Amino acid sequence: MTRGLGKLRGLSLHPMGKAAAGIVLGAMVLLILLLCGLPGSGGNPADAAPASRAYSGVASCAGSTCHGRMEGDGKIVRQDELMRWQEPSTPGGAHSRAFAVLSGTRGRQIAATLGLGDPASAPACLGCHSTPAAERGARFLAQDGVGCEACHGPASGWIASHYAVGASHAANVAAGMIPLDRPQVRASVCLDCHFGSDRPGQFVDHRIMAAGHPRISFELDLFSSMQAHHDEDADYARRKGRTDSLKFWAVGQAMAVERALTLYAGAKGSEGTFPEFYFFDCQSCHRRIYDQAERSKTWEANPGRPIPAGMPPFNDENMIMLSAAARVIAPGAAGRFDADSKAFHAAIAADRRAAVAASGRLAQSAGALANAFAGARTDGDMAFAIVREIAGGAIAPRFTDYEGSVQAVMAVDTLLNAMVKSGRVTVGAAAGIRADVNRAYAAVKEPNGYQPAAFRAALGGAARSIGALR
């Protein structure tokens, strides 16, 4: 199962191609709605909130003078945020559908296979299909799914004051609101369910995936744009600043790498005799097997992975993107990250002790890049340069597997949108090369039909078209 691809946002560059749009809707419905729990390091800013801060429930935000209007005509905020959160047919409403999907056919099949009982009450599912609330107010309902407070934090400390005259974002944060305007904070919150954490109900291991759960994957700017229920008007910019899509994308890649490696090095990294296969590239094993006179080679050597032929590789989709971003935004740290990445892959071929030690070093490199990206000054030229790196001679040969290629085409589309937001590319010019980007999407439409050489050619064509707009 691939991730959502393409951009569904107010400033969308295109009418999206049918292939891209279909992947977006299918992936978000399954990915956001069928999260039975996943891996991650913890790190949710809400964990630091005092235990007395209770979750008030979605109904507490639903007044017609707050976020419950049917029209987005509020003077300060839209005020129809709950309606957009509940949108029944788009990725924007996926969080509200997260609980209900547990009782659907696929959710019940997964729970039955794993012996979980009713999935709507199974702790292994509720960690991500509902708002994980330690203390609940009178209006809190688990069946609301992933509600407002799952992302914004328990509201009992700030709900009565965040709309008061003179209230500030800083004061709301001090009262317990999660500062999602900070890319590292937002990435940590999203990764808890869109990659995983070490808390109960937030880890989709290989057994859950074998029971029918879709593959987990993550891209911060893409997922943020799909779930944006607000307008970035002048008031928003004054209070929180404009969203820097390039920075959010790059920080998200770095933190996804750090989260994966931290979890791999911990108790989640193995199960019995076997490693936890969740961390490995699915299609490296799940390919057709042939028995005939001549072999049918179904894999390519990867210059970023010094591992023996035929060995299952660690899923490095975010590592590849992070390497491209580092070369442009933090070139002084790019060499160390690439060296640590290769050393980690090589250590996996040795033994778990060596792999855990190498994963720690690589996690530190990724964390340092997240800090560097968060504090960097980004500009439109950087987006062009990263697209060029992704399709260039140093990075493109690493697109030998489906998962990394999906991440790459998502990145190209994200970065093209960043160019439009920054004013470096017009909406019309971007729409004019949509066919080239959609060809790259089509190359990753279906994992069983994935052909590395064809994908690299399609990605290169899209990158050249984007470069011509500079």
C-alpha positions in Angstrom: 0.0 0.0 0.0 1.5 3.3 -1.0 1.2 6.6 0.8 -1.0 9.5 -0.3 0.6 11.3 -3.3 -0.1 14.6 -4.8 -1.2 17.8 -3.1 -4.7 18.6 -1.9 -4.3 22.1 -0.6 -5.9 25.5 -1.2 -3.0 26.6 -3.3 -2.9 23.4 -5.3 -0.9 23.7 -8.4 -3.1 21.7 -10.6 -6.2 19.9 -11.0 -4.5 16.7 -9.9 -4.0 13.9 -12.4 -6.3 11.0 -11.9 -3.4 8.7 -11.0 -2.1 11.0 -8.3 -5.6 11.8 -7.0 -6.5 8.1 -6.7 -3.3 7.3 -4.8 -4.0 10.3 -2.4 -7.5 9.2 -1.6 -6.8 5.5 -1.3 -3.7 5.9 0.8 -5.1 8.5 3.2 -8.3 6.5 3.7 -6.3 3.4 4.6 -3.2 4.9 6.1 -4.9 7.4 8.4 -7.9 5.3 9.1 -6.4 1.9 9.6 -3.6 2.8 12.0 -3.7 0.1 14.7 -0.6 1.5 16.4 3.0 2.1 15.3 6.7 2.7 16.4 8.4 5.8 17.5 10.6 7.3 20.3 7.9 8.9 22.3 8.8 12.6 22.4 5.2 14.0 22.2 5.2 17.5 23.8 1.9 16.6 25.4 3.7 14.1 27.6 5.2 17.0 29.5 1.8 18.5 30.3 0.7 18.2 34.0 -1.4 15.1 34.6 -4.3 17.4 35.7 -4.8 18.6 32.1 -7.8 16.6 30.9 -9.0 16.1 27.3 -12.2 18.0 27.0 -13.5 16.3 23.8 -14.5 17.5 20.3 -17.9 18.7 21.5 -16.1 21.4 23.6 -14.9 23.0 20.4 -18.2 22.8 18.5 -20.1 26.0 19.4 -21.3 28.1 16.5 -19.3 31.0 17.9 -16.2 28.8 18.0 -15.3 26.1 15.4 -18.8 24.7 14.7 -20.2 26.9 11.9 -21.3 25.6 8.6 -19.6 28.4 6.7 -16.0 29.6 7.0 -16.9 33.2 7.5 -15.3 34.0 10.9 -13.4 37.2 11.3 -10.3 35.8 13.0 -10.4 32.0 12.1 -12.6 30.2 9.7 -14.9 28.8 12.4 -16.0 25.9 10.2 -13.0 23.8 11.2 -15.1 20.9 12.6 -17.1 20.6 9.4 -13.8 20.3 7.5 -12.5 17.8 10.0 -15.7 15.8 9.5 -15.7 16.0 5.7 -16.9 12.5 4.7 -15.1 11.9 1.4 -11.7 13.6 1.4 -8.4 13.0 3.2 -9.1 16.2 5.2 -11.8 14.3 7.1 -9.8 11.1 7.7 -9.0 11.8 11.3 -12.7 12.0 12.2 -13.3 8.6 10.5 -10.4 6.9 12.2 -12.6 5.2 14.9 -15.5 4.2 12.7 -13.2 2.3 10.3 -12.3 -0.1 13.1 -15.7 -1.6 12.8 -15.5 -2.0 9.0 -14.8 -5.2 7.3 -11.0 -4.8 7.1 -10.7 -3.6 10.7 -12.8 -6.6 12.0 -10.7 -9.0 9.9 -7.4 -7.7 11.3 -8.7 -7.9 14.9 -10.1 -11.4 14.4 -6.8 -12.6 12.9 -4.8 -11.2 15.9 -7.3 -12.3 18.5 -7.9 -8.7 19.6 -11.7 -9.0 20.1 -13.8 -6.0 19.3 -11.4 -3.6 17.5 -13.4 -0.6 18.7 -12.3 -1.4 22.2 -8.9 -3.0 21.6 -6.0 -1.0 23.1 -3.7 -2.0 20.2 -6.0 0.0 17.9 -7.2 2.9 20.0 -3.8 4.4 20.4 -4.1 5.8 16.9 -7.7 5.4 15.9 -8.9 7.6 18.8 -7.4 10.4 20.9 -5.2 8.7 23.5 -6.4 10.5 26.6 -5.1 9.6 30.1 -7.7 11.9 31.8 -11.0 12.6 30.1 -13.6 15.3 30.6 -17.3 14.7 30.6 -17.7 15.5 26.9 -14.8 13.3 25.7 -15.9 10.4 23.4 -13.5 7.8 22.0 -15.7 7.3 19.0 -14.9 10.9 17.9 -11.8 9.3 16.4 -8.6 11.4 16.2 -10.1 14.6 17.6 -8.8 18.2 17.9 -6.8 17.4 21.1 -4.9 14.5 19.5 -2.8 17.2 17.7 -3.4 20.4 19.7 -3.1 18.8 23.2 -5.4 18.4 26.2 -7.6 21.5 26.2 -8.7 21.8 29.8 -5.8 24.2 30.5 -6.4 26.5 27.5 -9.8 26.1 26.1 -11.4 28.9 28.2 -8.7 31.4 27.5 -7.4 30.8 23.9 -10.1 33.0 22.3 -10.1 35.8 24.9 -9.3 39.3 23.9 -5.5 39.8 24.1 -4.8 36.0 24.1 -1.5 35.1 22.5 -0.2 31.9 21.0 2.6 31.9 23.5 0.1 32.0 26.4 -1.9 29.2 24.9 1.3 27.1 24.6 2.2 27.8 28.2 -1.3 26.6 29.2 -0.8 23.2 27.4 -1.5 23.8 23.7 1.0 22.0 21.5 3.0 24.5 19.3 2.4 22.8 15.9 3.9 25.8 14.2 7.3 24.5 15.2 8.3 21.8 12.6 10.1 19.5 15.0 7.1 19.5 17.4 4.6 18.9 14.6 6.8 16.1 13.2 7.0 14.4 16.6 3.2 14.5 17.1 2.4 13.2 13.6 5.1 10.5 13.7 3.5 8.9 16.8 0.8 7.5 14.5 2.1 8.0 11.0 5.3 6.1 11.8 4.9 5.0 15.4 5.9 5.4 19.0 6.8 3.2 22.0 3.6 4.0 23.8 0.7 1.5 24.0 -1.3 1.1 20.8 1.1 3.1 18.6 3.2 0.4 16.9 2.2 -1.5 13.8 4.5 -4.5 13.9 4.9 -7.0 11.1 2.2 -9.3 12.6 -0.3 -6.5 12.4 0.7 -5.8 8.8 0.5 -9.5 7.9 -3.1 -9.4 9.3 -4.0 -6.8 6.7 -2.8 -3.4 7.9 -1.4 -1.1 5.2 2.2 -0.1 5.0 3.1 2.9 7.1 4.8 5.9 5.6 5.2 9.6 6.3 5.8 13.0 4.8 5.3 15.9 7.1 4.4 18.7 4.6 2.1 16.5 2.5 0.2 15.2 5.5 0.0 18.6 7.0 -1.5 20.1 3.9 -4.1 17.4 3.7 -5.2 18.0 7.3 -5.0 21.9 7.3 -8.4 23.2 8.5 -7.3 26.8 8.7 -6.3 29.7 6.3 -2.9 31.2 6.5 -4.1 34.8 6.4 -2.5 37.9 7.7 -3.7 37.2 11.2 -2.2 33.7 11.2 1.1 35.0 9.9 1.2 37.6 12.6 0.6 35.1 15.4 2.6 32.1 14.1 4.4 33.1 10.9 4.0 31.6 7.5 4.5 27.9 7.0 7.8 27.1 5.3 6.9 24.0 3.2 10.5 23.3 2.3 11.6 23.4 5.9 8.7 21.3 7.1 9.5 18.7 4.4 13.2 18.6 5.3 12.7 18.5 9.1 10.0 15.7 8.6 12.5 13.6 6.7 15.2 14.0 9.4 12.9 13.2 12.2 11.4 10.2 10.5 14.9 8.7 10.2 15.6 9.5 13.8 12.4 8.0 15.0 12.8 4.8 12.9 16.4 4.2 14.2 15.5 5.0 17.8 12.7 2.4 17.8 14.8 -0.1 15.9 17.5 0.1 18.6 15.0 -0.4 21.4 12.7 -3.2 22.4 10.7 -2.9 19.2 13.6 -3.9 17.1 13.3 -7.6 17.3 10.7 -10.3 18.0 12.0 -13.7 19.1 14.6 -15.0 16.8 13.8 -12.6 14.0 14.3 -8.9 13.6 11.1 -6.8 13.5 10.4 -6.8 9.8 8.3 -3.6 10.1 11.6 -1.7 9.7 12.6 -3.4 6.5 11.7 -2.7 2.9 8.5 -4.6 2.2 8.9 -5.2 -1.5 12.5 -6.5 -1.0 10.8 -9.8 0.1 7.2 -9.5 -1.2 8.0 -10.0 -4.8 7.0 -12.8 -7.2 9.1 -15.9 -7.0 9.9 -17.8 -10.2 11.2 -21.3 -10.6 12.5 -21.8 -14.1 15.6 -22.8 -16.1 17.0 -19.2 -16.1 16.8 -16.9 -13.1 14.6 -13.9 -13.0 16.5 -11.3 -11.1 14.1 -9.0 -9.2 16.4 -6.6 -7.4 19.2 -4.1 -8.2 22.4 -3.4 -6.3 22.0 -0.2 -4.3 25.1 2.1 -3.9 23.7 3.4 -0.6 23.5 -0.1 1.0 26.7 -2.1 1.4 24.9 -5.3 2.2 25.3 -8.8 0.7 23.2 -9.6 -2.4 19.7 -10.8 -1.6 19.8 -9.5 2.0 16.6 -7.7 3.1 17.4 -4.0 3.3 16.3 -1.6 6.1 13.7 0.8 4.6 15.8 3.8 3.7 13.2 5.9 1.9 13.6 8.9 4.3 17.4 8.4 4.5 17.6 9.0 0.7 15.5 12.1 0.9 17.4 13.4 3.9 20.7 12.9 2.1 19.4 15.1 -0.8 18.2 17.8 1.6 21.4 17.8 3.5 23.5 18.4 0.4 21.6 21.7 -0.2 20.6 23.0 3.3 23.4 21.7 5.5 26.2 20.6 3.1 28.8 20.6 6.0 26.9 17.8 7.7 25.9 15.8 4.5 29.1 13.8 4.4 28.9 12.5 7.9 25.2 11.6 7.4 26.0 9.6 4.2 28.9 7.8 5.9 26.8 7.0 9.0 24.0 5.7 6.7 26.3 3.4 4.8 27.9 2.2 8.1 24.4 1.4 9.5 23.5 -0.7 6.5 26.8 -2.5 6.6 26.3 -3.2 10.3 23.0 -4.9 9.7 24.9 -7.6 7.8 27.1 -8.2 10.9 24.8 -8.7 13.9 22.2 -6.9 16.0 24.7 -5.4 18.5 26.7 -3.8 15.7 23.5 -2.6 14.0 22.2 -1.0 17.2 25.4 0.8 17.8 25.5 2.1 14.2 21.8 3.1 14.4 22.6 5.3 17.4 25.2 7.2 15.5 23.0 7.6 12.4 20.1 8.7 14.6 22.4 11.4 16.1 23.3 12.5 12.6 19.6 12.7 11.6 18.8 14.7 14.8 21.6 17.1 14.1 20.2 17.7 10.6 16.7 18.2 12.0 18.1 21.0 14.3 20.1 22.5 11.4 17.1 22.5 9.1 14.8 24.0 11.7 17.2 26.9 12.2 18.2 27.4 8.6 17.1 30.2 6.3 15.5 28.6 3.3 14.8 30.2 -0.1 13.3 29.3 -3.4 16.6 28.4 -4.9 17.0 25.6 -2.4 13.8 23.8 -3.6 15.1 23.8 -7.1 18.5 22.5 -5.9 17.0 19.7 -3.9 14.8 18.6 -6.9 18.0 18.5 -8.9 19.8 16.5 -6.2 17.0 14.0 -5.9 17.1 13.2 -9.7 20.9 13.6 -10.0 23.7 11.2 -10.3 24.4 10.9 -6.5 20.9 10.1 -5.4 18.9 8.7 -8.3 20.9 5.4 -8.5 19.5 4.6 -5.0 16.0 4.4 -6.3 16.1 0.6 -6.7 13.1 -0.1 -4.6 9.5 0.9 -4.5 9.2 2.6 -1.1 12.1 5.0 -1.7 10.7 5.9 -5.1 7.3 6.7 -3.7 9.0 9.0 -1.2 10.9 10.7 -4.1 7.9 11.6 -6.2 6.1 12.9 -3.2 9.1 15.1 -2.5 9.2 16.5 -6.0 5.6 17.4 -5.8 6.0 18.9 -2.3 9.0 21.0 -3.5 7.2 22.2 -6.6 4.4 23.4 -4.3 7.0 25.2 -2.2 8.2 27.0 -5.2 4.7 28.2 -5.9 4.2 29.3 -2.3 7.4 31.2 -2.3 6.6 33.0 -5.6 9.4 31.4 -7.6 7.0 29.6 -9.9 3.6 30.7 -11.0 0.5 28.5 -10.7 0.1 28.4 -14.4 3.7 27.4 -15.1 3.5 24.6 -12.5 0.2 23.4 -14.0 1.9 23.3 -17.4 4.3 20.6 -16.3 1.8 18.6 -14.3 1.8 15.8 -17.0 5.5 15.3 -16.3 5.0 15.0 -12.6 2.1 12.6 -13.1 4.2 10.3 -15.2 6.5 9.9 -12.2 3.4 9.2 -10.1 2.2 6.6 -12.6 5.6 4.8 -12.3 4.8 4.1 -8.6 1.1 3.5 -9.0 1.4 -0.2 -8.1 4.2 -2.0 -6.3 4.0 -5.2 -8.2 4.5 -3.4 -11.5 7.3 -1.2 -10.3 10.3 -1.0 -12.6 13.3 1.0 -11.3 14.7 2.1 -14.6 11.4 3.4 -15.8 10.8 5.2 -12.6 14.2 6.9 -12.7 13.5 8.0 -16.3 10.1 9.5 -15.3 11.5 11.2 -12.2 14.3 12.7 -14.3 11.9 14.0 -16.8 9.8 15.7 -14.1 12.9 17.2 -12.5 14.2 18.6 -15.8 10.8 20.2 -16.4 10.9 21.8 -13.0 14.4 23.0 -13.5 13.4 24.7 -16.7 11.0 26.9 -14.7 13.8 28.4 -12.7 
